[in-house]
Amino acid sequence: MSHIDKYIIPFFVFLFVMSTAYADNHDNKPTWDKICETKDTNTICQISYGQNMDYGDQTVWFSRVGVVELNGEQKKLFIHAPLGVKIQSGVLYQIDDNQTNSMPYNACYNVQGCQGLLEIDNTTIQQLKEGNVIKMRFTSVNGKAIDASVSLIGFTKAYNKLN
Protein backbone atom coordinates (compact mmCIF):
# COMPACT_ATOMS: atom_id res chain seq x y z
CA MET A 1 0.00 0.00 0.00
CA SER A 2 1.48 3.33 -1.03
CA HIS A 3 1.77 6.22 1.39
CA ILE A 4 -1.06 8.15 -0.29
CA ASP A 5 -3.43 5.16 -0.22
CA LYS A 6 -3.19 5.06 3.59
CA TYR A 7 -4.80 8.51 3.76
CA ILE A 8 -7.10 8.46 0.77
CA ILE A 9 -10.11 6.54 2.15
CA PRO A 10 -10.42 8.62 5.35
CA PHE A 11 -9.95 11.77 3.29
CA PHE A 12 -12.71 10.81 0.85
CA VAL A 13 -15.03 10.12 3.79
CA PHE A 14 -14.20 13.61 5.10
CA LEU A 15 -14.82 15.10 1.65
CA PHE A 16 -18.12 13.28 1.27
CA VAL A 17 -19.33 14.79 4.54
CA MET A 18 -18.05 18.24 3.48
CA SER A 19 -19.57 17.98 0.00
CA THR A 20 -22.92 16.92 1.44
CA ALA A 21 -22.86 19.90 3.80
CA TYR A 22 -21.84 22.13 0.90
CA ALA A 23 -24.68 20.81 -1.24
CA ASP A 24 -27.20 21.50 1.51
CA ASN A 25 -26.04 25.08 2.07
CA HIS A 26 -25.22 26.37 -1.44
CA ASP A 27 -26.72 26.53 -4.87
CA ASN A 28 -26.24 23.75 -7.41
CA LYS A 29 -23.84 25.68 -9.65
CA PRO A 30 -20.84 23.44 -10.43
CA THR A 31 -17.42 24.76 -9.46
CA TRP A 32 -13.80 23.75 -8.93
CA ASP A 33 -12.52 24.01 -5.36
CA LYS A 34 -9.60 22.91 -3.23
CA ILE A 35 -9.85 21.36 0.23
CA CYS A 36 -6.79 20.36 2.27
CA GLU A 37 -6.32 18.50 5.52
CA THR A 38 -3.14 17.96 7.52
CA LYS A 39 -2.64 14.86 9.62
CA ASP A 40 0.65 14.32 11.40
CA THR A 41 3.27 15.60 8.94
CA ASN A 42 1.21 14.90 5.83
CA THR A 43 -1.02 17.29 3.94
CA ILE A 44 -3.52 15.85 1.51
CA CYS A 45 -5.39 18.16 -0.84
CA GLN A 46 -8.24 17.56 -3.20
CA ILE A 47 -8.92 19.82 -6.15
CA SER A 48 -12.34 18.77 -7.39
CA TYR A 49 -15.37 19.67 -9.43
CA GLY A 50 -18.75 18.61 -8.21
CA GLN A 51 -22.26 19.08 -9.38
CA ASN A 52 -25.63 18.36 -7.83
CA MET A 53 -28.18 16.93 -10.24
CA ASP A 54 -31.87 16.28 -9.82
CA TYR A 55 -32.72 12.59 -9.92
CA GLY A 56 -36.42 12.01 -9.45
CA ASP A 57 -37.44 13.70 -6.21
CA GLN A 58 -33.91 13.92 -4.83
CA THR A 59 -30.72 15.79 -5.57
CA VAL A 60 -27.60 13.65 -5.96
CA TRP A 61 -23.90 14.50 -6.28
CA PHE A 62 -22.83 13.41 -9.76
CA SER A 63 -19.78 13.33 -12.02
CA ARG A 64 -17.21 14.46 -9.51
CA VAL A 65 -13.74 14.58 -10.95
CA GLY A 66 -10.50 15.91 -9.54
CA VAL A 67 -6.96 15.48 -8.35
CA VAL A 68 -5.81 14.38 -4.93
CA GLU A 69 -2.25 15.19 -3.83
CA LEU A 70 -0.16 14.08 -0.89
CA ASN A 71 2.38 16.68 0.26
CA GLY A 72 2.20 18.34 -3.17
CA GLU A 73 4.06 15.42 -4.73
CA GLN A 74 2.07 12.21 -5.20
CA LYS A 75 -0.86 12.98 -7.50
CA LYS A 76 -3.87 10.91 -8.48
CA LEU A 77 -6.71 11.70 -10.83
CA PHE A 78 -10.08 10.47 -9.64
CA ILE A 79 -13.47 10.23 -11.27
CA HIS A 80 -16.65 9.26 -9.46
CA ALA A 81 -19.04 7.40 -11.73
CA PRO A 82 -22.79 7.39 -11.17
CA LEU A 83 -24.52 4.36 -9.69
CA GLY A 84 -25.42 1.58 -12.12
CA VAL A 85 -22.16 1.36 -14.06
CA LYS A 86 -20.39 -1.79 -15.17
CA ILE A 87 -17.28 -1.79 -12.99
CA GLN A 88 -15.33 -4.25 -15.17
CA SER A 89 -15.25 -1.63 -17.94
CA GLY A 90 -13.55 1.07 -15.88
CA VAL A 91 -13.89 4.66 -17.02
CA LEU A 92 -12.48 6.34 -20.12
CA TYR A 93 -11.38 9.96 -19.96
CA GLN A 94 -9.90 12.51 -22.35
CA ILE A 95 -8.63 16.04 -21.71
CA ASP A 96 -9.53 18.18 -24.74
CA ASP A 97 -8.27 16.33 -27.84
CA ASN A 98 -5.39 14.61 -26.07
CA GLN A 99 -5.12 10.82 -25.92
CA THR A 100 -8.07 8.89 -24.47
CA ASN A 101 -7.01 7.03 -21.32
CA SER A 102 -8.68 4.47 -19.11
CA MET A 103 -8.68 3.98 -15.39
CA PRO A 104 -9.96 1.09 -13.32
CA TYR A 105 -12.46 1.55 -10.52
CA ASN A 106 -10.80 1.11 -7.15
CA ALA A 107 -13.79 1.40 -4.80
CA CYS A 108 -17.56 1.73 -4.81
CA TYR A 109 -19.52 3.73 -2.25
CA ASN A 110 -23.17 3.38 -1.34
CA VAL A 111 -24.18 6.92 -2.24
CA GLN A 112 -21.46 8.27 -4.53
CA GLY A 113 -21.13 5.40 -6.96
CA CYS A 114 -17.78 3.97 -7.99
CA GLN A 115 -14.47 5.79 -8.02
CA GLY A 116 -11.74 5.43 -10.61
CA LEU A 117 -8.29 6.38 -9.38
CA LEU A 118 -5.08 6.67 -11.38
CA GLU A 119 -1.60 7.96 -10.55
CA ILE A 120 -0.72 10.92 -12.77
CA ASP A 121 2.29 13.13 -13.44
CA ASN A 122 2.90 16.82 -13.97
CA THR A 123 2.15 16.46 -17.71
CA THR A 124 -1.44 15.53 -16.89
CA ILE A 125 -1.66 18.39 -14.35
CA GLN A 126 -0.48 20.78 -17.07
CA GLN A 127 -3.07 19.39 -19.51
CA LEU A 128 -5.77 20.00 -16.90
CA LYS A 129 -4.50 23.55 -16.28
CA GLU A 130 -4.36 24.41 -19.99
CA GLY A 131 -7.44 22.42 -21.00
CA ASN A 132 -11.03 23.38 -21.62
CA VAL A 133 -12.87 20.15 -20.86
CA ILE A 134 -12.39 16.64 -19.52
CA LYS A 135 -14.67 14.10 -21.18
CA MET A 136 -15.63 10.85 -19.48
CA ARG A 137 -17.33 7.69 -20.66
CA PHE A 138 -18.91 5.17 -18.33
CA THR A 139 -20.63 1.93 -19.35
CA SER A 140 -24.04 1.19 -17.85
CA VAL A 141 -24.85 -2.30 -16.60
CA ASN A 142 -26.87 -2.87 -19.78
CA GLY A 143 -23.82 -1.98 -21.91
CA LYS A 144 -24.83 1.51 -23.05
CA ALA A 145 -22.31 4.34 -23.03
CA ILE A 146 -22.90 7.17 -20.56
CA ASP A 147 -20.97 10.26 -21.67
CA ALA A 148 -20.26 13.23 -19.44
CA SER A 149 -17.96 16.21 -19.59
CA VAL A 150 -16.70 18.73 -17.09
CA SER A 151 -15.39 22.20 -17.87
CA LEU A 152 -11.83 22.82 -16.75
CA ILE A 153 -12.49 26.55 -16.36
CA GLY A 154 -11.49 27.31 -12.78
CA PHE A 155 -9.22 24.27 -12.33
CA THR A 156 -6.00 26.30 -12.44
CA LYS A 157 -7.28 28.87 -9.94
CA ALA A 158 -8.42 26.11 -7.55
CA TYR A 159 -5.20 24.13 -8.03
CA ASN A 160 -3.01 27.16 -7.29
CA LYS A 161 -5.08 28.22 -4.26
CA LEU A 162 -2.96 28.29 -1.09
CA ASN A 163 -3.78 25.69 1.54
VOLUM-681615 format. One record per atom (N, C-alpha, C, CB): residue in one letter; x, y, z. Coordinates in steps of 0.02 Angstrom, whole numbers, plus 32768, in hexadecimal, padded with zeros to 4 digits. Glycine has a CB too. Example, Ala and Ser with C-alpha at 12.3 -4.5 7.8 and 13.67 -1.06 7.14 Angstrom:
REM VOLUM-681615
a82947EE48186;a82677F1F8186;a82947F5B8186;a82357F2081C4;s82827F908162;s82AC7FCB8165;s82858002818A;s82C07FE2811E;
***
This chain:
REM VOLUM-681615
m802A7FC58000;m800080008000;m802D803E8000;m7FD08000803D;s8021806A7FD0;s804A80A67FCC;s803780D68004;s804380C97F88;h806281078010;h805981378045;h8017815E803C;h809481678048;i800881717FFE;i7FCB81987FF2;i7F8C816E7FFD;i7FCC81B37FAA;d7F8F812D7FED;d7F5481027FF5;d7F4080FC803E;d7F6280BD7FD8;k7F6F8101806C;k7F6180FD80B3;k7F32813680CA;k7FA280FF80DB;y7F37816F80A9;y7F1081A980BC;y7ED381B68090;y7F3C81E680BB;i7ED081948057;i7E9D81A78027;i7E568195803B;i7EAD81877FE5;i7E4A815B8058;i7E068147806C;i7DEC817580A2;i7E0580FE8084;p7E11818080DA;p7DF781AF810C;p7DEC81F580EF;p7E2781B38147;f7E16820A80C1;f7E0E824C80A5;f7DCF8250807A;f7E4C825F807B;f7DC1821B8053;f7D84821D802A;f7D46821A8056;f7D8481E27FF9;v7D4981F9808F;v7D1081FA80BE;v7D06824280D6;v7D1C81CA80FA;f7D3D826380EA;f7D3A82A980FF;f7D1C82D480C7;f7D8082C28113;l7D3382CA808A;l7D1B82F38053;l7CD282E68044;l7D4482E68015;f7CBC82A7804B;f7C7682988040;f7C4B82BF8071;f7C69824C8046;v7C5F82BF80B0;v7C3A82E480E3;v7C3A832E80D2;v7C5882D88129;m7C74834980BF;m7C79839080AE;m7C5083A08070;m7CC383A480A3;s7C528374803D;s7C2E83838000;s7BE3837F800C;s7C4283537FC8;t7BCD83528038;t7B86834E8048;t7B70838D806C;t7B7783108073;a7B9883A5809B;a7B8983E380BE;a7B88841D808D;a7BBC83F080F7;y7BB8841E805F;y7BBC8453802D;y7B7D84528001;y7BFB844B8002;a7B6984177FED;a7B2E84117FC2;a7AF084297FE5;a7B2583C97FAB;d7AEB841E8026;d7AB08433804C;d7AAE847E8056;d7AAE8410808E;n7AE784A08055;n7AEA84E68067;n7AF98515802E;n7B1D84EF809C;h7B0184FD7FF1;h7B1385277FB8;h7AE985147F7C;h7B5E85207FA8;d7AED853E7F49;d7AC8852F7F0C;d7AE884F47EE7;d7AC4856C7EDF;n7AC984DF7EB2;n7AE084A47E8E;n7B1084B47E55;n7AA5847E7E72;k7B2B84F17E53;k7B5885047E1E;k7B9A84DF7E25;k7B6485507E1E;p7BAF84BA7DF2;p7BEE84947DF7;p7C2B84C27DF9;p7BF484647DBC;t7C5C84AF7E21;t7C9984D67E27;t7CD584A97E37;t7C91850C7E5C;w7D1084C47E2C;w7D4E84A47E42;w7D6084C27E85;w7D8884AD7E0D;d7D7884987EB3;d7D8E84B17EF4;d7DC684857F0E;d7D5384B27F26;k7DE8849E7F40;k7E20847A7F5F;k7E1484757FAA;k7E65849D7F4F;i7E1B84397FC4;i7E14842C800B;i7E5184068021;i7DD18404801C;c7E71841B8058;c7EAD83FA8071;c7EA283E780BB;c7EEB84278069;e7EC483B380CE;e7EC4839D8114;e7F0A83858125;e7E8F83648120;t7F2183988161;t7F6383828178;t7F5A835281B1;t7F8F83BF818D;k7F7D831A81AC;k7F7C82E781E1;k7FC482D281EC;k7F4E82A981CE;d7FDA82D7822A;d802182CC823A;d804B82FB820F;d80358281822E;t807982E181E9;t80A3830C81BF;t808D830C8176;t80EC82F581C4;n805382EF8168;n803D82E98124;n800283178115;n802982A18115;t8004833780DC;t7FCD836180C5;t7FB283418085;t7FE483AB80B8;i7F7183348086;i7F508319804B;i7F1D834C8034;i7F2E82D3805B;c7F1F835B7FF4;c7EF3838C7FD6;c7ECB836C7F9E;c7F1A83C97FBC;q7E8E83837F97;q7E64836E7F60;q7E4D83AC7F3A;q7E2883447F78;i7E5A83AB7EFA;i7E4283DF7ECD;i7E0B83BC7EA4;i7E7C83FD7E9E;s7DCC83D17EAE;s7D9783AA7E8E;s7D5F83D67E75;s7D7C83787EBE;y7D3A83B97E48;y7CFF83D77E29;y7CC483AB7E3A;y7D0883E07DDB;g7C9283C97E55;g7C5683A27E66;g7C1883C67E4F;g7C5383967EB0;q7BE5839F7E45;q7BA783BA7E2B;q7B6D83927E48;q7BA683B87DDE;n7B3C83B67E62;n7AFF83967E79;n7ACF83917E3E;n7ADE83BD7EB4;m7AAF83577E36;m7A7F834E7E00;m7A3F83337E1D;m7A9B831F7DCA;d7A0783487E00;d79C6832E7E15;d79BD82E97DF8;d798D835D7DFF;y79A982BB7E24;y799C82767E10;y795A82627E31;y79D782457E25;g792482657E0A;g78E382597E27;g78D382907E59;g78E082137E49;d78C1827C7E96;d78B082AD7EC9;d78EA82BE7EF8;d787682937EF2;q792682A97EE4;q796082B87F0E;q799882D77EE6;q797982797F31;t79C582F87F09;t7A0083167EE9;t7A3C82EB7EFC;t7A0A83607EFF;v7A6282D57ECA;v7A9C82AB7ED6;v7ADB82CC7EBC;v7A9382667EB5;w7B1382BC7EDA;w7B5582D57EC6;w7B6C82A97E8D;w7B8982D57F02;f7B7C82C67E54;f7B8B829E7E18;f7BC982B87DF4;f7B4F82A07DE8;s7BEC828B7DD4;s7C23829B7DA7;s7C5A82C37DC7;s7C0982BF7D6C;r7C6D82B07E04;r7CA482D37E25;r7CE682BA7E0A;r7CA082CA7E71;v7D1082E87DF9;v7D5182D97DDD;v7D8483077DFE;v7D5182E17D8E;g7DC182F07E05;g7DF3831B7E23;g7E3682FA7E2C;g7DDB83337E65;v7E60831D7E50;v7EA483067E5E;v7EAD83067EAA;v7EDA83337E3C;v7ECB82D27EC3;v7EDE82CF7F0A;v7F2A82CC7F0D;v7EBD82917F2E;e7F4682F47F3A;e7F8F82F87F41;e7FA482ED7F89;e7FAA833C7F27;l7FDA82C97F92;l7FF882C07FD4;l803882E87FD5;l800582757FE3;n803C83188003;n80778342800D;n808E83647FCC;n80B083188029;g805E83727F9F;g806E83957F61;g8096836C7F30;g809383D37F71;e80A0832C7F3E;e80CB83037F14;e80A582CA7EF2;e810482E77F3C;q808C829B7F19;q806882637EFC;q8024827C7EE5;q806082277F2F;k8012826F7EA6;k7FD582897E89;k7FAD82507E6B;k7FE482BF7E54;k7F6C82537E76;k7F3F82227E58;k7F0182457E3D;k7F2A81EB7E8B;l7EEE82327E01;l7EB082497DE3;l7E79821A7DF9;l7EB5824C7D94;f7E4082367E0C;f7E08820B7E1E;f7DC982237DF9;f7DFC820B7E6A;i7D9F81F27DEB;i7D5E81FF7DCC;i7D2C81D47DF0;i7D5F81F17D7F;h7CF781F47E09;h7CC081CF7E27;h7C8B81C37DF2;h7CA281F57E64;a7C7B81857DE6;a7C4881727DB5;a7C0481707DD9;a7C58812E7D94;p7BCF81787DB4;p7B8D81727DD2;p7B7E81297DE4;p7B57818C7DA2;l7B4B811E7E0B;l7B3680DA7E1B;l7B1E80B77DDC;l7AFE80DB7E51;g7B2280757DDB;g7B09804F7DA2;g7B3A80477D69;g7ACC806E7D89;v7B7B804D7D76;v7BAC80447D41;v7BCA7FFE7D45;v7BE3807A7D45;k7BE37FE77D0D;k7C047FA67D0A;k7C4C7FB17D21;k7C027F887CC1;i7C5E7F967D5A;i7CA07FA67D76;i7CD97F857D51;i7CA27F927DBF;q7CCC7F4D7D2F;q7D017F2C7D0A;q7D1C7F587CD1;q7CE87EE97CEE;s7CF27F857CB8;s7D067FAF7C7F;s7D327FE97C92;s7CC87FC97C5D;g7D347FFB7CD2;g7D5A80367CE6;g7D3C80747CC9;g7DA4802F7CD1;v7D6280AA7CC8;v7D4980E97CAD;v7D7D81037C7B;v7D3C811D7CE6;l7D65811D7C44;l7D90813D7C12;l7D8E81887C1E;l7D7A812B7BC9;y7DC781A97C14;y7DC781F27C1A;y7DF682107BE6;y7DDC82087C61;q7DE8824E7BD4;q7E1182717BA3;q7E1082BC7BB4;q7DF782657B5A;i7E4A82DB7BB7;i7E5183227BC3;i7E5783437B7E;i7E8E83337BF1;d7E27836E7B6D;d7E23838D7B2B;d7E2B83577AF5;d7E5A83C47B23;d7E5983617AC6;d7E6383317A90;d7EA183067A9A;d7E6783547A4D;n7EB983057AD9;n7EF382DA7AE8;n7EDD82917AE6;n7F1082ED7B2E;q7F0C82657AF2;q7F00821D7AF0;q7EC982097B21;q7F4181F77B00;t7E9F81DA7B0C;t7E6D81BC7B39;t7E9081897B65;t7E32819C7B11;n7E83818D7BA5;n7EA1815F7BD6;n7E6B813A7BFC;n7ECF81857C07;s7E7E81047C1B;s7E4E80DF7C44;s7E6980D97C8B;s7E4080997C27;m7E3B80D37CBA;m7E4E80C77CFF;m7E1E80947D1C;m7E4E81097D28;p7E3980687D46;p7E0E80377D66;p7DEA80567DA1;p7E377FF97D7D;y7DB280397DB4;y7D91804D7DF2;y7DB7802E7E2C;y7D4580387DF3;n7DC080547E61;n7DE480387E9A;n7DB6802E7ED6;n7E1E80647EAE;a7D7D804E7ED8;a7D4F80467F10;a7D09805E7EFB;a7D68806D7F4F;c7CD780417F1A;c7C9280577F0F;c7C7480697F53;c7C67801F7EEC;y7C4E80A17F53;y7C3080BA7F90;y7BE580B97F87;y7C4981027FA0;n7BC280B07FBE;n7B7A80A97FBD;n7B5680E37F9B;n7B6080A18003;v7B6A81207FA9;v7B47815A7F90;v7B6981797F53;v7B41818D7FC6;q7BAB817A7F51;q7BCF819E7F1E;q7BDC81767EDE;q7C0F81B47F39;g7BCF81367EDE;g7BE0810E7EA4;g7C2780F57EA9;g7BD681357E63;c7C4480E37E71;c7C8780C67E71;c7CBB80FC7E5F;c7C8B808C7E3F;q7CF780F17E79;q7D2C81217E6F;q7D6581017E48;q7D46813C7EB2;g7D7881227E11;g7DB581107DEE;g7DEE81397E09;g7DAD811A7DA1;l7E28811C7E0E;l7E62813F7E2B;l7EA0812A7E05;l7E69812F7E77;l7EC8815C7DF0;l7F02814D7DC7;l7F3A817E7DD8;l7EF181517D7C;e7F7781637DE4;e7FB0818E7DF0;e7FC081B67DB1;e7FEE81647E07;i7FCD81F77DBA;i7FDC82227D81;i801D82497D8E;i7FA182537D74;d803582697D5A;d807382907D60;d806482DA7D51;d80AA82757D31;n809983027D51;n809183497D46;n807983597CFF;n80D2836C7D53;t8085832D7CCF;t806C83377C8B;t801F83397C8B;t808583007C5B;t8001830A7CAF;t7FB883097CB4;t7F9E83467CD9;t7FA082C97CD7;i7FC1835B7D0E;i7FAD83977D32;i7FAE83D37D03;i7FDC83A47D6F;q7FE283D87CDA;q7FE8840F7CAA;q7FB0840D7C77;q802D840E7C87;q7F9E83D07C60;q7F6783CA7C30;q7F2583E27C50;q7F5F83807C19;l7F1B83D17C90;l7EDF83E87CB3;l7EE084357CBA;l7EDB83C77CF9;k7F1A84517CCA;k7F1F849A7CD2;k7F1284BE7C90;k7F6484AC7CED;e7F2C84A37C5A;e7F2684C47C18;e7EE784B07BF2;e7F6384B57BEF;g7EC4847D7C0B;g7E8C84617BE6;g7E4B84877BEF;g7E82841B7BFA;n7E1C84747BC5;n7DD884917BC7;n7DA584617BE4;n7DC384A67B82;v7DAF84207BD8;v7D7D83EF7BED;v7D9D83AB7BF8;v7D4483EA7BB9;i7D8383867C28;i7D9583407C30;i7D5583187C21;i7DB283307C79;k7D5B82EA7BF2;k7D2282C17BDD;k7D2A827C7BFC;k7D1E82BC7B8F;m7CF282607C12;m7CF3821E7C32;m7CBE81F17C11;m7CE582257C7E;r7CCD81B17C10;r7C9D81807BF7;r7C9A81477C29;r7CB181677BB1;f7C5D813B7C3F;f7C4E81027C6B;f7C2580D17C44;f7C29811A7CAD;t7C2280937C59;t7BF880607C39;t7BC4804A7C6A;t7C2380237C1F;s7B8480507C57;s7B4E803B7C84;s7B4C7FEF7C88;s7B0A80577C6B;v7B297FD67CB9;v7B267F8D7CC2;v7B067F6B7C86;v7AFF7F7C7D01;n7ADE7F8F7C5F;n7AC17F707C23;n7AEC7F7C7BE5;n7A7B7F8D7C17;g7B297F977BEF;g7B597F9D7BB9;g7B577FDE7B92;g7B4F7F677B8A;k7B2B800C7BA4;k7B26804B7B7F;k7B5A807D7B9B;k7ADF80697B84;a7B7480A67B6D;a7BA480D97B81;a7B8081127BA3;a7BCB80F37B43;i7B9F812B7BD9;i7B8781677BFC;i7BBF81997BF6;i7B7481577C48;d7BB481CE7BCF;d7BE782017BC5;d7BDA823D7BF1;d7BEA82167B7B;a7C0F82597C0B;a7C0B82967C34;a7C4982BF7C26;a7C0582847C81;s7C4482FF7C33;s7C7E832B7C2C;s7C7B835F7C63;s7C80834C7BE6;v7CB683767C76;v7CBD83A97CAA;v7CEB83DF7C8F;v7CD9838A7CEC;s7CD5841D7C96;s7CFE84567C82;s7D3B845A7CB0;s7CD584987C85;l7D74846B7C93;l7DB184757CBB;l7DBB84BF7CCD;l7DED845B7C94;i7D8C84E97CBB;i7D90852F7CCE;i7D8C85337D1A;i7D56855A7CAD;g7DBE85507D38;g7DC185557D81;g7DF085237DA1;g7D7E854D7D9D;f7E0684F07D7A;f7E3384BD7D97;f7E7584DD7DAE;f7E4184857D64;t7E9385057D82;t7ED485237D92;t7ED0854F7DD0;t7EEE854C7D56;k7E9C85787DD4;k7E9485A37E0F;k7E8D857A7E4E;k7E5685D17E06;a7E6485457E4C;a7E5B851A7E86;a7E9C84F57E97;a7E2284E77E7A;y7EBE84DC7E64;y7EFC84B67E6F;y7F3284E37E8F;y7F16849B7E2C;n7F3685217E7A;n7F69854E7E93;n7F57856F7ED5;n7F7785837E61;k7F1985657EEC;k7F0285837F2B;k7F2E856B7F65;k7EB785717F38;l7F4285997F90;l7F6C85877FC9;l7F43855E7FFA;l7F8985C67FED;n7F648530801D;n7F438505804D;n7F2D852C808A;n7F7084CB8062;
***
